[in-house]
Every structure is written in C-alpha cells, then in structure tokens.
Amino acid sequence: MFEGTTKTFTSPGGSGKPMLRHFCPECGSSIAQEPGTSPGIVVLNVGTLDDAKSITPAREIFCDDALPWVQMIGDMPRFPKRSV
C-alpha cells in the first residue's frame, strides 16, 4: 500500500498500447506502471518498497535489453520482452 496522491501520465508502451505511469507529485519518483496489454496488472517499482527483501521475483523480463555485465541468477522464467 502506498499513501498520498500520485500523478499519472500516459505514454505508448513497447507494444504501442498505452502505459499508465504513476509517480510522486513532490519528487517525481516513478512508483508504478499499468501496461495497456495487461488490464488489471500493476507493475510496482521495487525501489519504492520499504522492505524489498520481502519480495521474491517470479520472472525476469526485458532480458534482451540487459546490459552485458548483468548476471542472471537463479532458475526462474526469463523473457526477452514483457510477458505477464
């Protein structure tokens, strides 16, 4: 749960469909996105959580865009682009 009011803007996502982007109106930090390709799905930015250690990743996405020094760790589903 987050507290306070967020601001939202819409921009095209990688699919070309709208992506709702929610951010803090005070500092501009990105908080979450809602992809137009997956109604009902909200992608939270892990850096906004008070205790990110309490979250267990279920998949890795955008693997095709990973920087060369990024190491894949663990045995979880990996996708070249977003796949929910």
Protein Blocks (a to p, Z undefined) as FASTA:
>chain_A
ZZdjddddddddfkopacdddddfklopafbdcdfklghiacddfklpfblmlpccfbde
hklmpcfklccedjddddfbdcZZ
